Amino acid sequence: RFCLPLVLASLPTMATGEEIAPALQDSWGDFWLFRFFVNAAGYASIVVPGVLLIQYLKRKNYLETGRGICFPVIKSCVFGSEVKSAHQDDGSLPLRAEPTESSTARQVFKLLFCAVGLQASYLTWGVLQERVMTRTYGATETDPGEKFKDSQFLVFMNRILAFTVAGLYCALTKQPRHGAPMYKYSFASLSNILSSWCQYEALKYISFPTQVLAKASKVIPVMMMGKLVSRKSYEYWEYLTAALISVGVSMFLLSSAPNRTVSTVTTFSGIVLLAGYIIFDSFTSNWQDALFTYKMSPVQMMFGVNVFSCLFTVGSLLEQGALLESLRFMARYSEFTAHAVLLSVCSACGQLFIFYTINQFGAAVFTIIMTLRQAFAILLSCLIYGHTVTVVGGLGIAVVFMALFLRVYARSRMKKRSKKLPPGETPVQKV
C-alpha cells in the first residue's frame, strides 16, 4: 500500500517547455485521491445530519405545528417562504438595461469598465493560482523552500470573502423577497467547492495552458450529456464548433509531448481532476438554473451558495486539523498570505463584474470578454512561468478560440432569428 505514493514521488509532473517542480507524494495524506475522499468525508459529516434533520422536520409537519423563536429560521432554511415562479424567466438574471437615454460615450466607458474589470480580476486570479500551486515559498540558496499543498484552504479563503461581499451587497441594496429554502443552495455549494478543489489540485499535475484549454472544451461533454440525457437537439454549427474545439485541444496536447519526459500516471491524475472539475461545474450551473425558478437575484444566489461553502470547507478543515496548519503556513510566509488574500479578492470582485456585465450588455458580450480572457491567460502564463508552445500547439490554441468566437457569433444570429419566428414556433435548444 506504500508503493503508489513512493512511485508518484519519483515521477515528474507534466509541464510545458520547462519542468514544473513535481508535486511530491510524501505520504498518503499528500495523494490527491486520498485527500479527495477525506474532504468528502468531512462534507458528509455535515450533510448527513442535515438531511436527517430536514426529513424529520418535514415528516413531523413542522411548518404547521412548529412554534417558538427558532420557527422563522427553520421555516426559511427548510421550507422557504414562497412558491416557485410559473416561468423560469421571472427568477433568472435581471433583464439587461437598455441604453435608451445613455450617450454612446457613456456606454463605451461602461463596456471598457466591465472589460478591464473582468480581465484584471481573472487574469490576476489565474497568475496567482499557478504561482501558489506550482511554486515554493521561502526558497534560499541553501533551503529549497516549501510548497503549499492544501487546495481546500484556498477554496475556503475564496468563499469566505465572496460570502462577505455578497452579504454586504444584499444588505446595502434592494433585493427581491427571498423565497427558496436555504438548504437547496447546499447542492450547488458542494459541487462548486469540489470543482474548485479539482481545479486547484490539477495544477500540481498539468500546466496552466492545458487546464485553460480543457475548460474551454467543456462544451463537448455538455452537448453529449444534453443529447443522451435530455434528448436535446443542436444546430449543425454547434457540432462543427465542438469538433473544432476537440481538434484544437488535441493539436495542443500532442504537440506538447515531444522532447519532454511525461509521467503517464501524473498526466492521468491531471486528466481525472480536470474531468472532475468539468462534471462538478456542469452540475453547479444546472442546479443554479433550477434554483432561479424561485424569485431571487444573482447576488442572493452568490450569498446562499457561499454560506454553505464556508460551512462545509471550514468544517472539513477543522476535522482534519488542516485549518491551523494552513494558518501557520500563512504566518511563516507573508508572501503566501498576500497571494491568498489577493486571490480571494480577485475571485469575489470577478463575480460582481460578471453580474454587472451581463446586466448591462447581455451574455454575448460577456462571453466574448471571457473568451479573450482565456487567450490572454495562456499568453501571460507562458510569459511569466516560461511555458513554451510549439507552432502546432499555437495553431491548436488558435483553432479552439476561433471555434469559441464562431459559437458566440452563431448564437447571436440564432437569437435574432428566433425573435422573428411566429408565436407557435420555437428555436432549436442550444448549449
NUDO-982075 format. One record per residue (C-alpha): x, y, z; residue in one letter. Coordinates in Angstrom, 2 decimals, m for minus. Example, Ala and Ser with C-alpha at 12.3 -4.5 7.8 and 13.67 -1.06 7.14 Angstrom:
BEGIN
PT      px      py      pz res
PT   12.30   m4.50    7.80   A
PT   13.67   m1.06    7.14   S
//
This chain:
BEGIN
PT      px      py      pz res
PT    0.00    0.00    0.00   R
PT    3.04    2.23    0.36   F
PT    4.19    1.64   m3.24   C
PT    1.91    4.11   m5.01   L
PT    2.96    7.23   m3.05   P
PT    6.64    6.28   m3.46   L
PT    6.21    5.78   m7.21   V
PT    4.39    9.10   m7.55   L
PT    7.14   10.84   m5.59   A
PT    9.71    9.77   m8.17   S
PT    7.72   10.84  m11.22   L
PT    7.93   14.35  m12.73   P
PT    4.80   16.34  m13.31   T
PT    3.51   17.44  m16.70   M
PT    4.78   20.86  m17.79   A
PT    5.27   22.79  m21.00   T
PT    8.79   23.66  m22.10   G
PT   10.44   23.59  m18.67   E
PT    9.58   21.12  m15.99   E
PT    7.42   22.31  m13.12   I
PT    8.61   21.17   m9.71   A
PT    6.96   17.78   m9.02   P
PT    4.07   17.52   m6.60   A
PT    5.82   15.32   m4.06   L
PT    3.77   12.50   m2.69   Q
PT    5.44   12.03    0.73   D
PT    2.59   10.09    2.25   S
PT   m0.97    9.01    1.69   W
PT   m2.00   12.38    3.09   G
PT   m0.50   14.09    0.03   D
PT   m2.07   11.77   m2.55   F
PT   m4.90   13.65   m4.29   W
PT   m7.37   10.74   m4.33   L
PT   m6.92   10.17   m0.60   F
PT   m7.37   13.89    0.12   R
PT  m10.49   13.96   m2.05   F
PT  m12.14   11.20   m0.01   F
PT  m11.04   12.80    3.27   V
PT  m12.59   16.12    2.19   N
PT  m15.74   14.32    1.03   A
PT  m16.00   12.55    4.39   A
PT  m15.77   15.93    6.12   G
PT  m18.62   17.28    4.00   Y
PT  m20.66   14.12    4.63   A
PT  m20.34   14.62    8.40   S
PT  m22.29   17.87    7.93   I
PT  m24.61   16.83    5.10   V
PT  m25.89   13.55    6.56   V
PT  m27.13   15.01    9.89   P
PT  m28.62   17.92    7.94   G
PT  m30.53   15.58    5.62   V
PT  m31.84   13.53    8.55   L
PT  m32.96   16.71   10.36   L
PT  m34.75   18.05    7.26   I
PT  m36.53   14.72    6.73   Q
PT  m37.57   14.68   10.38   Y
PT  m38.98   18.23   10.25   L
PT  m40.91   17.50    7.06   K
PT  m42.25   14.21    8.41   R
PT  m43.32   15.95   11.60   K
PT  m45.05   18.66    9.50   N
PT  m43.14   21.32   11.41   Y
PT  m44.49   24.08    9.16   L
PT  m47.95   23.54   10.69   E
PT  m47.02   22.55   14.22   T
PT  m43.82   24.49   14.93   G
PT  m43.68   27.39   17.34   R
PT  m41.09   29.45   19.20   G
PT  m38.01   31.54   18.46   I
PT  m36.50   29.04   16.04   C
PT  m39.60   28.76   13.86   F
PT  m38.77   31.61   11.39   P
PT  m35.19   30.33   10.94   V
PT  m36.25   26.71   10.40   I
PT  m39.02   27.80    8.05   K
PT  m36.57   29.81    5.94   S
PT  m33.93   27.07    5.89   C
PT  m36.17   24.05    5.28   V
PT  m39.43   25.21    3.74   F
PT  m38.87   28.68    2.25   G
PT  m41.45   31.43    2.13   S
PT  m42.69   31.48   m1.47   E
PT  m43.72   29.03   m4.15   V
PT  m41.79   28.75   m7.38   K
PT  m42.43   31.19  m10.19   S
PT  m44.52   29.80  m13.03   A
PT  m41.89   30.89  m15.52   H
PT  m38.19   30.46  m15.02   Q
PT  m37.52   33.81  m16.60   D
PT  m39.17   35.50  m13.62   D
PT  m36.31   34.45  m11.38   G
PT  m33.43   34.43  m13.78   S
PT  m30.81   37.10  m14.30   L
PT  m32.27   40.59  m14.35   P
PT  m33.15   41.99  m17.70   L
PT  m30.35   43.82  m19.44   R
PT  m30.55   47.56  m19.04   A
PT  m31.39   49.20  m22.35   E
PT  m29.25   52.28  m23.10   P
PT  m32.14   54.41  m24.27   T
PT  m31.05   57.69  m22.73   E
PT  m27.35   57.00  m22.22   S
PT  m24.90   58.56  m24.60   S
PT  m22.62   56.45  m26.78   T
PT  m19.57   57.67  m24.87   A
PT  m21.14   56.58  m21.58   R
PT  m21.89   53.12  m22.96   Q
PT  m18.34   52.78  m24.30   V
PT  m16.99   53.78  m20.90   F
PT  m19.21   51.17  m19.19   K
PT  m18.07   48.49  m21.63   L
PT  m14.42   49.36  m21.06   L
PT  m15.01   49.34  m17.30   F
PT  m16.56   45.86  m17.48   C
PT  m13.88   44.50  m19.83   A
PT  m10.99   45.88  m17.79   V
PT  m12.57   44.74  m14.52   G
PT  m13.14   41.19  m15.75   L
PT   m9.72   40.92  m17.38   Q
PT   m7.87   42.35  m14.37   A
PT   m9.76   40.18  m11.88   S
PT   m9.48   36.87  m13.66   Y
PT   m6.05   37.31  m15.24   L
PT   m4.60   38.17  m11.84   T
PT   m6.51   35.26  m10.33   W
PT   m5.08   32.86  m12.94   G
PT   m1.48   34.04  m12.50   V
PT   m1.73   33.80   m8.69   L
PT   m3.41   30.41   m8.88   Q
PT   m0.48   28.98  m10.84   E
PT    2.04   30.70   m8.55   R
PT    0.50   29.32   m5.35   V
PT    0.03   25.74   m6.59   M
PT    3.26   25.19   m8.56   T
PT    6.00   27.21   m6.82   R
PT    7.67   27.15   m3.41   T
PT    7.77   29.78   m0.67   Y
PT   10.80   30.76    1.38   G
PT   13.38   29.35   m1.03   A
PT   17.00   30.41   m0.44   T
PT   20.38   29.29   m1.71   E
PT   20.54   26.60    0.95   T
PT   16.82   25.91    1.50   D
PT   14.62   24.67   m1.38   P
PT   11.57   26.22    0.24   G
PT    8.13   24.80    0.99   E
PT    5.09   24.28   m1.23   K
PT    1.54   24.94   m0.11   F
PT   m0.44   21.74   m0.61   K
PT   m3.95   22.22    0.80   D
PT   m6.21   23.28   m2.07   S
PT   m9.26   23.20    0.21   Q
PT   m7.91   26.08    2.29   F
PT   m7.66   28.23   m0.84   L
PT  m11.27   27.35   m1.68   V
PT  m12.26   28.40    1.85   F
PT  m10.39   31.71    1.52   M
PT  m12.18   32.46   m1.76   N
PT  m15.60   31.58   m0.40   R
PT  m15.35   33.48    2.89   I
PT  m14.59   36.73    1.08   L
PT  m17.26   36.11   m1.58   A
PT  m19.77   35.43    1.22   F
PT  m18.81   38.71    2.92   T
PT  m19.02   40.76   m0.30   V
PT  m22.37   39.24   m1.31   A
PT  m23.78   39.73    2.20   G
PT  m22.80   43.42    2.28   L
PT  m24.21   43.94   m1.22   Y
PT  m27.54   42.35   m0.26   C
PT  m27.68   44.41    2.94   A
PT  m26.95   47.73    1.22   L
PT  m29.09   47.33   m1.92   T
PT  m32.70   46.44   m2.54   K
PT  m33.18   42.76   m3.33   Q
PT  m36.21   40.63   m4.24   P
PT  m38.01   38.92   m1.37   R
PT  m36.19   35.63   m0.86   H
PT  m38.35   32.51   m1.09   G
PT  m36.13   29.50   m1.76   A
PT  m35.46   27.01    1.07   P
PT  m31.89   27.72    2.13   M
PT  m30.85   24.06    2.21   Y
PT  m31.26   23.84   m1.58   K
PT  m28.17   26.03   m2.01   Y
PT  m26.11   23.27   m0.40   S
PT  m26.24   21.08   m3.52   F
PT  m24.72   23.77   m5.74   A
PT  m22.32   24.63   m2.94   S
PT  m20.97   21.07   m2.66   L
PT  m20.43   20.74   m6.40   S
PT  m18.92   24.23   m6.52   N
PT  m16.28   23.62   m3.85   I
PT  m15.44   20.21   m5.32   L
PT  m15.00   21.70   m8.80   S
PT  m12.79   24.47   m7.38   S
PT  m10.75   21.92   m5.43   W
PT  m10.22   19.84   m8.60   C
PT   m9.19   22.98  m10.49   Q
PT   m6.53   23.92   m7.93   Y
PT   m5.32   20.35   m7.45   E
PT   m4.99   19.74  m11.22   A
PT   m2.24   22.37  m11.44   L
PT    0.03   20.00   m9.49   K
PT   m0.08   17.61  m12.45   Y
PT   m0.65   19.61  m15.64   I
PT    0.33   23.02  m16.98   S
PT   m1.94   26.05  m16.72   F
PT   m2.37   26.42  m20.54   P
PT   m3.54   22.80  m20.67   T
PT   m6.04   23.49  m17.92   Q
PT   m7.41   26.58  m19.71   V
PT   m7.91   24.69  m22.98   L
PT   m9.56   21.79  m21.18   A
PT  m12.00   24.22  m19.56   K
PT  m12.69   25.78  m22.96   A
PT  m13.63   22.33  m24.31   S
PT  m16.27   21.87  m21.59   K
PT  m18.95   22.38  m24.24   V
PT  m18.27   18.90  m25.68   I
PT  m19.32   16.82  m22.63   P
PT  m22.18   19.25  m22.00   V
PT  m23.53   18.58  m25.51   M
PT  m23.06   14.84  m25.10   M
PT  m24.97   14.83  m21.81   M
PT  m27.70   17.01  m23.30   G
PT  m28.08   14.61  m26.22   K
PT  m28.07   11.41  m24.15   L
PT  m29.94   12.51  m21.04   V
PT  m32.23   15.35  m22.11   S
PT  m32.65   14.37  m25.79   R
PT  m31.77   17.92  m26.83   K
PT  m31.36   18.90  m30.47   S
PT  m28.46   21.02  m31.71   Y
PT  m27.72   23.04  m34.80   E
PT  m25.06   21.97  m37.31   Y
PT  m22.75   24.82  m36.25   W
PT  m22.75   23.53  m32.68   E
PT  m21.46   20.15  m33.83   Y
PT  m18.93   21.91  m36.09   L
PT  m17.56   24.14  m33.34   T
PT  m17.43   21.23  m30.88   A
PT  m15.39   19.25  m33.42   A
PT  m13.06   22.21  m34.00   L
PT  m12.51   22.59  m30.25   I
PT  m11.69   18.89  m29.99   S
PT   m9.22   19.12  m32.87   V
PT   m7.56   22.24  m31.43   G
PT   m7.14   20.75  m27.96   V
PT   m5.73   17.53  m29.47   S
PT   m3.21   19.52  m31.55   M
PT   m2.03   21.39  m28.45   F
PT   m1.72   18.30  m26.26   L
PT    0.03   16.17  m28.90   L
PT    2.47   18.96  m29.76   S
PT    3.42   19.25  m26.09   S
PT    4.57   15.64  m25.81   A
PT    7.93   15.63  m27.73   P
PT   11.24   16.42  m26.02   N
PT    9.75   16.02  m22.57   R
PT    9.61   13.22  m20.06   T
PT    5.95   12.93  m19.19   V
PT    4.69   10.69  m16.44   S
PT    1.71    8.66  m17.59   T
PT    0.48    8.29  m14.00   V
PT    0.82   12.01  m13.29   T
PT   m0.77   13.03  m16.57   T
PT   m3.65   10.65  m15.90   F
PT   m4.16   12.25  m12.47   S
PT   m4.39   15.68  m14.11   G
PT   m6.92   14.43  m16.66   I
PT   m9.08   12.83  m13.96   V
PT   m9.03   16.03  m11.91   L
PT   m9.98   18.12  m14.94   L
PT  m12.81   15.70  m15.69   A
PT  m13.97   16.08  m12.10   G
PT  m13.87   19.87  m12.44   Y
PT  m15.98   19.76  m15.62   I
PT  m18.55   17.33  m14.15   I
PT  m18.98   19.20  m10.86   F
PT  m19.04   22.60  m12.57   D
PT  m21.69   21.44  m15.06   S
PT  m23.87   20.23  m12.17   F
PT  m23.43   23.57  m10.37   T
PT  m24.65   25.63  m13.31   S
PT  m27.62   23.33  m13.97   N
PT  m28.68   23.29  m10.32   W
PT  m28.41   27.08  m10.10   Q
PT  m30.59   27.37  m13.21   D
PT  m33.20   25.28  m11.42   A
PT  m32.95   27.46   m8.30   L
PT  m33.60   30.58  m10.37   F
PT  m37.20   29.35  m10.73   T
PT  m37.54   31.00   m7.32   Y
PT  m37.55   34.77   m7.40   K
PT  m34.01   35.78   m6.47   M
PT  m31.18   37.97   m7.70   S
PT  m27.76   36.62   m8.78   P
PT  m26.17   38.20   m5.69   V
PT  m28.64   36.36   m3.45   Q
PT  m27.60   33.17   m5.25   M
PT  m23.95   34.07   m4.65   M
PT  m24.66   34.66   m0.95   F
PT  m26.66   31.45   m0.44   G
PT  m24.12   29.20   m2.17   V
PT  m21.18   30.74   m0.34   N
PT  m22.86   30.39    3.07   V
PT  m22.81   26.62    2.69   F
PT  m19.40   26.64    1.01   S
PT  m17.92   28.33    4.08   C
PT  m19.72   25.90    6.39   L
PT  m18.54   22.79    4.50   F
PT  m14.94   23.86    3.99   T
PT  m14.31   25.21    7.49   V
PT  m15.94   22.11    9.00   G
PT  m13.79   19.78    6.91   S
PT  m10.63   21.77    7.62   L
PT  m11.28   21.71   11.38   L
PT  m11.96   17.97   11.37   E
PT   m8.68   17.33    9.57   Q
PT   m6.70   19.81   11.67   G
PT   m5.71   21.48    8.40   A
PT   m7.05   24.94    9.23   L
PT   m4.45   25.64   11.92   L
PT   m1.72   24.12    9.77   E
PT   m2.62   26.41    6.85   S
PT   m2.78   29.44    9.15   L
PT    0.69   28.57   10.42   R
PT    1.90   28.42    6.83   F
PT    0.45   31.91    6.31   M
PT    2.27   33.12    9.43   A
PT    5.57   31.67    8.20   R
PT    5.35   33.16    4.70   Y
PT    3.90   36.63    4.38   S
PT    4.20   36.38    0.59   E
PT    1.74   33.47    0.60   F
PT   m0.63   35.48    2.80   T
PT   m0.62   38.32    0.28   A
PT   m1.17   35.90   m2.61   H
PT   m4.04   34.07   m0.85   A
PT   m5.82   37.30    0.07   V
PT   m5.40   38.80   m3.39   L
PT   m6.61   35.53   m4.92   L
PT   m9.80   35.79   m2.86   S
PT  m10.30   39.49   m3.68   V
PT   m9.98   38.81   m7.42   C
PT  m12.44   35.91   m7.22   S
PT  m15.08   37.92   m5.33   A
PT  m14.70   41.06   m7.48   C
PT  m14.79   38.94  m10.63   G
PT  m18.19   37.52   m9.66   Q
PT  m19.60   41.02   m9.18   L
PT  m18.20   42.11  m12.56   F
PT  m19.91   39.09  m14.14   I
PT  m23.32   40.11  m12.80   F
PT  m22.85   43.76  m13.80   Y
PT  m21.61   42.96  m17.32   T
PT  m24.47   40.57  m18.09   I
PT  m26.97   43.06  m16.70   N
PT  m25.61   45.93  m18.81   Q
PT  m24.61   44.26  m22.07   F
PT  m26.01   40.74  m22.16   G
PT  m24.50   37.26  m22.20   A
PT  m22.96   37.50  m25.71   A
PT  m20.68   40.44  m24.83   V
PT  m19.75   38.76  m21.56   F
PT  m18.83   35.53  m23.37   T
PT  m16.58   37.41  m25.81   I
PT  m14.77   39.18  m22.95   I
PT  m14.23   35.92  m21.06   M
PT  m13.07   34.09  m24.19   T
PT  m10.45   36.80  m24.73   L
PT   m9.51   36.42  m21.08   R
PT   m8.73   32.73  m21.62   Q
PT   m6.42   33.58  m24.53   A
PT   m4.66   36.29  m22.51   F
PT   m4.34   33.89  m19.56   A
PT   m2.42   31.39  m21.69   I
PT   m0.19   34.15  m23.02   L
PT    0.54   35.51  m19.54   L
PT    1.26   32.05  m18.18   S
PT    3.76   31.40  m20.97   C
PT    5.49   34.75  m20.44   L
PT    5.65   34.67  m16.64   I
PT    6.28   30.98  m15.97   Y
PT    8.31   30.12  m19.05   G
PT    5.99   27.66  m20.78   H
PT    6.88   27.13  m24.43   T
PT    4.30   26.44  m27.12   V
PT    5.22   24.83  m30.45   T
PT    3.90   26.06  m33.78   V
PT    1.41   23.17  m33.92   V
PT    0.35   23.89  m30.34   G
PT   m0.15   27.56  m31.19   G
PT   m2.30   26.59  m34.16   L
PT   m4.33   24.33  m31.87   G
PT   m4.94   27.22  m29.46   I
PT   m5.97   29.44  m32.41   A
PT   m8.42   26.76  m33.63   V
PT  m10.02   26.49  m30.16   V
PT  m10.59   30.22  m29.79   F
PT  m11.75   30.59  m33.41   M
PT  m14.38   27.92  m32.65   A
PT  m15.43   29.72  m29.46   L
PT  m15.89   33.03  m31.27   F
PT  m17.80   31.22  m34.02   L
PT  m20.17   29.86  m31.38   R
PT  m20.78   33.34  m29.98   V
PT  m21.45   34.76  m33.45   Y
PT  m23.76   31.91  m34.50   A
PT  m25.65   32.03  m31.21   R
PT  m26.27   35.77  m31.55   S
PT  m27.56   35.24  m35.11   R
PT  m29.86   32.47  m33.92   M
PT  m31.15   34.68  m31.12   K
PT  m32.03   37.43  m33.58   K
PT  m33.72   34.91  m35.86   R
PT  m35.74   33.40  m33.02   S
PT  m37.27   36.82  m32.26   K
PT  m38.69   36.86  m35.78   K
PT  m40.30   33.40  m35.52   L
PT  m44.11   33.09  m35.42   P
PT  m45.55   32.70  m31.90   P
PT  m46.12   28.95  m32.30   G
PT  m42.54   28.13  m33.30   E
PT  m39.53   27.76  m31.04   T
PT  m35.86   27.69  m31.98   P
PT  m33.65   24.65  m31.53   V
PT  m32.37   24.30  m27.98   Q
PT  m28.70   25.21  m27.62   K
PT  m25.92   24.73  m25.09   V
//
